């Protein structure tokens, strides 16, 4: 920066720009609020069908998000401009103070252009008669000191100006269309993020030079910035796609067999690197677009550590996928990568997929933790489980879904596949217990139907449950209790409230076989039982708090709900009993442990509404929370507590709720008692005008009828052992 530019610069125009941006930020804040409270909120509640169910809803959701990003970006720009203006004005004040002192010291400061200047002492008028021969009024040291002071001010001002311009350009470049969600409080914080990325990228280019202390510092810095958009984009693009994959190859090779604190550091580094790359994947900068395209192109490249004696290293896809296990990656990027990987996997056939990825790579361990990362599909599935939109895209093709399910017989990818499928059909990312659950889309219901169909296939379909998928299948069944309830053909289907776009999209025979198979997995069975109890509690609470939800008397509602509970849990109970006859049931202790372990997880289903129900459109389409006055989930929550705490059944000594799922009649007593308790809870909470004794009897009879019907459903749907 030239001296005169800082000294005489007119910062009023920059001030006007800051004011304009402040006003723009306020307006965008109002637009963001309006988009969230009106546009998106109404879209979420709307009943969509056909093209609107996919195109329009997605467009509105993304439009609302764009308003939020626009406000965030405007706020960051405002703060960076304001901060920079304040800094430059401060530096101008320092410069003018220094020049004023120069005048007092008989020094002259002159701008000589292109960032240069001179500081010279004024000539003394009497120097010719001075015996000492001094020609100036000030010594050279004073001039040098002032020169250094002014140079320091100009350097800082230049750095402030240049870094502001740099981060503003980078900020705008993050989104090719629309806006970025990158948020910064001032210029300095943005500049520090970029500087940190440059430093770490430089270190990562020479991994052999990194000591354990260097790695620890590297990891700490990455831990601070892994969610920062500018940091992530700059780190990834400066290191490059090939450099990124080579860096992780070198790390896993150099620290193979790590133990203790070294292992902890490497696990943390893998997590932070994964989170950083996930953040970077959302950048639309030209450099990042090239990075993503070139990274996928490296999928078949052989990556070897520099000191490796083996000519066979790791495929690029194996390295890529090992870094997808943490964080949410961009949907478009996941779509592109998934298509290439699915194509390769399908090309090998179901029985040869393990050989395709593992054969010849036995020495590799790309994951510091569970597994070894040789099967790139495992890492991809982990990545999909954190992005429900991409997960849904991945399994919309029945052929792709059937292939991936079929490969679980020959691989260890079942558990990770289950998590990806769970995200695909529920719309909830793995580990997310806070976000509101969206209605099941038509595409999601179709995927769920295809999964049930695969499990229902005679001659091996049920075996999928034992391939690491049982736990996820149980969670998925819990989320689909509204659709499952309607599948059993009640004459009063409208009793089973739901906001699903395709509430009748599940086929009864497949549902029956699916629930039967899942029941034989302890965690899967626990998921079904919790899901049924939660949905039953929610239904009872909704209907008993608002009789207008159903065009009929409330005794009929109780009968329908009770019968449904009996059918669903009857299928579970009969299936367990059948398996006992066939000697194919897991131990009771394992089931009880699963029931307790899933209890806390099941509570989040109530909190976020995984089995959400909605008032019929003819009554306004309000969510259950609006119907029952904010006490949503109270009855369902109490039902979960009873199961977790093992509350004893009334009149049955030393028998706790669901404590003996092997005993057919004890389990029937459990579901009967649980449903009656939930009914009593709902009656008391909402002061419903129904006699408790009569209501309890209605439930008891209905549950028993449903329980008996469950046996018929099973007999008509599958071959059963002779009991």
C-alpha positions, 0 to 999 in steps of 0.5 A, spaced: 500 500 500 502 506 498 503 511 503 499 517 500 493 512 499 493 510 506 494 517 508 489 521 504 485 515 503 477 517 503 474 511 507 467 514 507 465 510 501 467 504 504 463 506 510 457 507 506 458 500 503 458 497 510 452 501 512 449 498 505 451 491 507 448 492 514 441 494 511 442 488 506 443 484 512 437 486 516 433 485 510 435 478 509 434 476 516 427 478 515 427 474 509 430 468 512 425 468 518 419 469 513 422 463 508 423 459 514 416 460 518 412 461 512 415 458 505 418 452 508 413 451 514 407 450 510 411 446 505 413 441 510 405 441 512 403 440 505 400 434 502 404 433 496 403 428 490 406 426 484 411 431 481 410 436 487 412 431 492 419 431 489 421 437 485 416 442 488 418 440 495 425 440 494 425 446 490 422 450 496 426 447 501 432 449 498 430 456 496 428 457 504 435 454 505 438 459 500 435 465 504 439 463 510 445 462 506 444 469 503 443 472 510 449 468 513 454 471 507 451 478 507 453 478 515 460 475 514 461 480 508 459 486 513 463 484 519 469 483 514 468 490 511 467 493 517 473 490 521 477 492 515 475 499 515 476 500 522 483 497 522 485 501 516 482 508 519 486 505 525 493 505 521 491 511 518 491 515 525 498 511 527 501 514 520 499 521 521 501 521 528 508 518 526 508 524 520 506 529 525 512 527 530 517 527 524 515 534 522 517 536 530 523 532 529 525 536 522 524 529 518 521 529 511 517 523 509 515 523 502 511 517 498 516 515 492 510 511 489 509 503 488 509 502 495 516 506 497 517 512 501 523 516 504 525 519 510 530 524 510 532 530 515 531 537 513 537 541 512 540 546 517 540 553 514 546 554 518 550 548 517 556 551 513 558 555 519 558 549 524 565 547 525 562 540 526 560 539 519 553 536 520 548 538 515 541 536 518 537 538 524 536 530 526 541 524 526 540 518 521 538 514 527 532 518 528 530 517 521 531 510 520 527 509 526 521 513 523 522 509 517 522 502 520 515 505 524 512 507 518 514 501 514 511 497 519 504 501 519 504 500 512 505 493 512 500 491 517 495 496 513 497 492 506 496 485 510 489 487 512 487 490 505 490 484 501 487 479 506 480 482 506 480 482 499 482 475 499 477 472 504 472 476 500 473 473 494 474 466 497 467 467 500 464 469 494 467 463 490 464 458 495 458 458 491 457 458 484 450 459 484 447 462 490 450 463 497 455 460 502 453 458 509 460 460 511 460 465 517 466 469 520 465 475 525 471 479 523 477 479 517 482 476 522 478 470 523 477 469 516 484 470 514 487 466 520 483 460 517 486 461 510 493 461 513 492 455 517 489 451 511 496 454 507 500 451 513 497 444 514 497 443 506 504 445 506 506 440 512 501 434 508 505 435 502 511 432 506 508 427 511 515 423 512 518 430 515 512 430 520 514 427 527 508 425 532 509 432 535 508 435 528 502 430 527 499 432 534 499 440 532 497 438 525 491 435 528 489 440 534 489 445 528 484 441 524 480 440 530 479 447 530 477 448 523 474 442 520 467 445 520 470 452 517 468 453 509 474 457 507 479 453 511 477 446 508 476 448 501 483 451 501 486 445 505 483 440 500 485 444 493 492 446 496 494 439 497 490 437 491 486 430 490 492 426 489 496 429 494 490 428 499 490 421 498 497 420 498 498 423 505 493 418 508 496 413 505 503 415 508 500 416 515 496 409 515 503 406 513 507 410 517 503 408 523 500 401 522 500 398 529 499 404 533 498 403 540 496 407 546 496 415 545 499 414 538 493 410 536 488 415 539 492 421 535 491 417 529 483 416 530 482 423 531 486 425 525 482 420 521 476 423 524 478 431 523 481 429 516 474 426 514 470 432 517 474 437 513 474 434 507 466 433 508 466 441 509 470 442 503 465 438 499 460 443 499 464 448 496 462 450 489 469 454 487 472 452 481 478 449 484 474 445 489 469 443 483 476 440 479 478 437 486 472 433 486 472 431 479 479 429 479 478 425 486 473 420 483 478 419 477 483 417 482 479 411 484 483 406 480 490 409 482 495 404 486 497 409 492 503 406 495 507 409 501 514 412 499 518 406 503 513 400 501 516 394 499 510 392 496 508 394 489 501 393 491 498 399 495 491 401 496 486 403 490 484 410 490 477 408 492 479 404 498 483 411 501 477 415 499 472 411 502 476 410 509 475 418 509 468 418 508 466 415 515 465 422 519 461 428 517 456 429 511 459 430 504 455 434 499 450 430 495 452 431 488 459 429 490 456 422 493 452 421 487 458 421 483 462 417 487 457 412 489 455 411 481 462 409 479 463 405 485 456 401 485 458 400 477 464 396 479 461 392 485 456 390 481 460 388 475 464 383 480 457 379 481 454 378 488 459 373 490 465 376 488 465 383 491 469 381 497 475 378 492 474 384 488 476 389 493 480 385 498 484 380 494 491 382 494 490 388 499 491 383 505 497 388 508 493 394 508 489 397 514 486 404 512 482 405 518 485 406 525 479 403 529 474 397 527 475 394 520 481 395 515 478 399 510 479 394 504 472 394 502 470 401 499 463 400 500 463 400 507 466 407 507 461 409 502 455 406 506 458 410 512 458 417 508 451 415 505 448 414 512 450 421 514 446 424 508 439 422 507 438 425 501 444 421 498 442 415 501 435 415 498 438 417 491 443 410 492 437 405 493 432 408 489 434 403 484 431 396 486 437 392 482 442 396 486 438 395 492 438 387 491 445 387 489 447 390 495 443 386 500 445 380 496 453 381 497 452 381 505 452 374 505 459 374 502 462 381 505 462 384 512 458 390 509 452 389 512 452 393 518 454 399 514 449 398 509 444 397 514 445 404 517 445 407 510 438 404 508 436 407 515 438 414 513 435 412 506 428 410 508 427 415 514 430 421 512 434 422 518 442 422 518 445 417 523 446 420 530 442 425 529 437 426 535 435 433 534 433 435 527 425 434 525 423 428 521 421 429 515 415 426 512 416 419 508 416 421 501 414 416 496 421 414 494 422 412 501 416 408 502 418 405 495 425 403 498 422 400 504 417 396 500 423 393 496 427 392 502 421 388 506 420 384 499 427 382 499 427 380 506 420 376 505 423 372 499 423 364 501 429 361 501 434 366 504 431 372 504 430 372 512 437 370 512 439 378 511 437 379 518 443 376 521 448 379 516 449 385 521 442 388 518 437 386 524 438 392 528 437 397 523 431 393 520 428 394 527 429 401 527 426 402 520 420 398 522 419 403 528 419 409 523 414 405 519 409 404 524 404 408 521 404 405 514 405 398 517 399 399 521 395 401 515 398 395 511 394 390 515 387 392 512 383 395 518 376 397 515 378 404 519 384 406 516 384 413 518 385 411 525 392 410 523 394 418 523 400 419 519 404 424 514 407 419 509 406 421 502 404 414 501 401 411 507 398 405 503 405 403 500 407 397 504 404 390 502 401 386 507 404 379 506 411 382 505 410 386 512 408 380 515 414 376 513 419 382 514 417 383 521 417 375 523 424 375 520 426 381 524 423 379 530 429 373 531 434 378 532 434 381 539 436 388 537 431 388 531 425 385 535 427 391 541 426 396 535 419 393 533 416 393 540 419 400 542 416 403 535 409 399 536 409 402 543 411 409 541 406 409 535 400 406 540 401 411 545 401 417 540 395 415 537 391 414 543 394 421 546 391 424 539 385 421 539 383 421 546 385 429 546 381 430 540 375 426 538 373 429 532 380 426 529 375 420 527 368 419 524 366 414 529 365 413 537 372 412 541 370 405 543 371 403 536 378 407 536 380 404 542 378 397 539 382 399 532 388 401 536 388 395 540 387 390 535 393 393 531 398 393 537 396 385 538 397 384 530 404 387 530 406 384 537 403 378 535 407 377 529 413 378 533 411 373 539 408 368 534 415 368 530 419 367 536 415 361 539 416 358 532 423 359 532 423 356 539 420 350 536 426 350 530 431 351 535 433 358 532 432 363 537 437 368 540 438 367 548 433 371 552 439 375 556 441 377 549 434 380 548 433 383 554 440 387 554 438 389 547 431 392 550 435 396 555 440 398 550 435 401 545 431 404 551 435 411 551 435 411 543 428 409 543 426 416 547 429 420 541 424 417 537 419 420 541 423 427 541 424 428 534 417 424 532 420 418 528 413 415 528 410 422 527 402 422 526 398 428 523 391 430 523 387 428 517 387 434 512 380 435 512 381 437 520 386 442 518 392 437 517 395 440 524 401 436 527 399 432 533 403 437 538 398 442 536 392 437 537 394 435 544 397 442 547 404 441 547 404 434 551 406 430 545 409 424 546 408 424 554 404 417 553 409 414 549 415 416 553 411 413 559 411 407 555 418 407 554 420 408 561 416 402 563 420 397 558 426 400 560 425 400 568 422 393 567 416 395 571 412 388 573 405 386 570 400 387 575 397 380 578 403 376 575 408 376 580 416 377 579 414 378 571 417 384 568 414 387 562 416 384 556 421 380 560 420 373 557 419 374 550 420 367 549 413 365 552 408 366 547 402 368 552 407 372 557 408 376 551 401 377 549 400 379 557 405 384 556 403 388 550 396 387 553 398 391 559 402 396 556 397 398 551 392 398 557 397 403 561 398 407 555 390 408 555 389 410 562 395 415 561 392 418 555 385 418 559 388 421 565 392 426 561 386 429 557 380 428 562 377 424 556 369 422 558 370 414 558 370 409 563 376 406 565 374 399 566 370 399 560 376 402 556 381 397 559 376 391 557 375 394 550 383 394 549 384 387 552 379 384 547 382 388 541 389 386 543 387 379 544 383 379 537 389 382 534 394 377 537 390 371 534 389 374 527 397 375 527 397 367 527 393 367 521 397 372 518 403 368 519 400 362 517 397 365 510 404 368 509 410 363 510 411 356 512 411 355 519 413 349 524 408 344 526 407 347 534 
